[in-house]
């Protein structure tokens, strides 16, 4: 089977962990009755596991337990690659970095563990400046504990999809890399102005 | 059912179409035997349908036909929202724009239609500068036609997840908006330096 092309796969687990830590908002997919349930949540990586929390009213919450199967996507940067950036003749394509994981998920019932994991996750997300610290005695935190559930995913399968023009001559691979950096620095302001206009005070 | 919160949902179809056109690299999910198959491909929107192409060697290709169910995610910008950006007391959160669609997918067998749709897609992706034009007589294009299949998705359900701090006081909603713009302009260069180092010439 000629798919996916080997040069677009990266099996270096350290690279995949870097994606997970740099782009922690995961897409979590469970399946029930042949239908996917999809939720977007930040996950914290630790020793082959992923920790997260879900709104108890989210129908997906009922599936994040009991050693159920779960699929997780972490999405790094992406961009359209115009053939105009290459020195050789190529067809248009999209480059991207995605990590696909499979795992088994358990619910963690302890409210003490839930509270600590929220504090740990906040510390992770606030790095490196730590402009905010989630304190254990924060009253909003305690009120929230009844409305979220904690889960832990044991990762059973790792797949690194690093589609980055690796099969081109080195100067073209570097051109594609520069394009990825450039596109990912474009401002989203014009897009936001079209789809989201919060009211003035 | 108190989920998802109504203020985080946007039912304006024009906003969702803007996300689809601005962030066309979609995550396509099919389910077979209770397992998800996931492929990341650009899709072109037209009159309630989405057109795409898939590598014939991709096992997912076999499911993109026969009026099968399909779920599609389009992912707009996202960012961690530190409570430090607000003037009021809040808990940490992630903001994001995602569009979730459900549809029915058919294979389009005609090679002429496939060729034209690749030219149309390239024109769409090259806008507005059109530095590259995919010509009908491009020899690489003709050689490729045997290795990809075209599909067309009829959208049956639209869901706009615009989680953007809409329930906060307006000055805090605007602060979250500015944070989304700021974070999405940070350079990805350091991250790429850690996970992808193409060889020198």
Interface residues (C-beta under 8 A of the other chain):
Chain A: X1 X2 X3 X4 X10 X15 X18 X19 X22 X25 X27 X29 X31 X34 X35 X36 X38 X40 X41 X42 X55 X57 X58 X59 X69 X71 X73 X75 X76 X77 X78 X80 X82 X83 X84 X89 X90 X91 X92 X94 X96 X97 X98 X100 X121 X122 X125 X126 X131 X132 X134 X138 X140 X141 X144 X161 X162 X164 X166 X170 X171 X173 X174 X177 X180 X181 X184 X185 X186 X187 X188 X189 X191 X192 X194 X195 X196 X198 X199 X200 X201
Chain B: X1 X2 X3 X4 X10 X15 X18 X19 X22 X25 X27 X29 X31 X34 X35 X36 X38 X40 X41 X42 X55 X57 X58 X59 X69 X71 X73 X75 X76 X77 X78 X80 X82 X83 X84 X89 X90 X91 X92 X94 X96 X97 X98 X100 X121 X122 X125 X126 X131 X132 X134 X138 X140 X141 X144 X161 X162 X164 X166 X169 X170 X171 X173 X174 X177 X180 X181 X184 X185 X186 X187 X188 X189 X191 X192 X194 X195 X196 X198 X199 X200 X201
